[in-house]
């Protein structure tokens, strides 16, 4: 029951991700499900990711709820731990992430940092990439 609630909490953003995944698939991209997360690579969304966004430039992948959109299968494989951290953030914050993520970027910039690199959500995701020291 709790798992269903977590998926529902992130559902509004996941629906946007599903739309992007359908666009990817219809434009030559691939879809796969890994550990309860829909992953898509290639197609038109990959070109958008390569073109980039303000403050971050081009990115290898982006998470929209329980959907990860990437430029390629290799990018999905390389960013899986990082993007799964973002999935957990969407599970925790739900649709509020749509507001909290850019606010965290603005706060990072106001503190003299970079809106993407120093964003608390990105720092948490980067920490998930590195296994803990033994």
N, C-alpha and C positions, 0 to 999 in steps of 0.2 A: 504493500500500500504506500509506504514512504517513497519507494522508487517511482511510482506513478505520479505522486505529488511533485517530485523533483522534476520529472519530465514536463509536467503541466506548467510549473513555475517558469521554466525556460521556453515554453512552447511559442509565445509570440515571436521571439527572435528565431527560433528553430524554423518557423514557417517561412520567414524571409530566407533563411538558409536553404530550405527545400526549393524555393523558387529559383534561387541561384543555381542549385544543383541541377534542376530541370533545364535551365538555360545552358549549363555546361554540357549536359548529356545531349541536348538537341543540337549542339554546335561541335560535336565530336569528342567531348570529354568522357571520362570514365567515372563510374560510381562503384563504391564498395562499402560494406558495413564492417566495422572493426570495433569490437567491444562496446556495442550499443551506440556507436557514433557513425553517422553517414559521412563518408569521405568522398570528395570529388576532386578530380584533377583534369587539367586541360580545358579545351573549349574556349569560348569567349571570355568567361570570368578569369581565366589564366592571363589573358592579355591585359585585362584591367589591373590585376595584381602586379604584373611586370611594369605597367605604366606608373603605378604607385599612387600614394595618397599624400595630402599635405602633412607635414611633420614627420612622416616615416619614410617616404620614398617608396620604392618598389619593395614588395614583401613576398616571401615564398609561400605563405599560407595565412589564412584568416579564419577565425572561428565565429560562427553565428549560431549560438545555442548548442544543439547537438549535431551540428553540421560543420565540417572542416572543408574549406575550399582551398586548393593549392594549385600551383603552376604545373606540377608534374607529380608522377608517382614517387620519384626520387625525393621531391620536396616533402611529400606526405611522410615518407619513411624518416627523413632527417628531422622533421619538426614535430613528430608525434608526441613526444613527452611535453614539449612546450605547449602545443595546442590542446593537449588533454588538461593541462593546468587551466587554460582558458575555459574549457568545457566545465570544469569544476567551479570556476568563478561564476559562470552562467547558472549553474545549479544552485549556488549559494545566493546570488543576487538577482537572478531572474531577469526580467525586462528592465529592471533598474540599471543593469550594466550599460544599457544604451546611453544613459545619462552619466553614470559614475565613471565610466572609462574616460570620456573627454574631460570631465571635471578633474580627474586625477592628472591628466596631461597638463591642464591649465595650472593646477597647483604646483606641479613639478617645475613648470616654466617660471612661475612667480617666485619660486625658491631659488631661481638661477640655474635650474637644470634643463635637460632636454625633455620636451613634452612626450616623446615616445620612449627613449632610452630610460629616463628616470621615472616614468609612470609606474606607480606602485603595482599595478596589475601586470605590467611587463616584467618588472623585477621579480615578482612571484613566479611567473611562468619561466623566466630564465633560471631561477633557482631549481625548478623541477627538472631541468635538462641535465643537471649534474648530479650523479649519484652521491649520497653522503659518504664522507670519509670513514674508513674503517678504523 
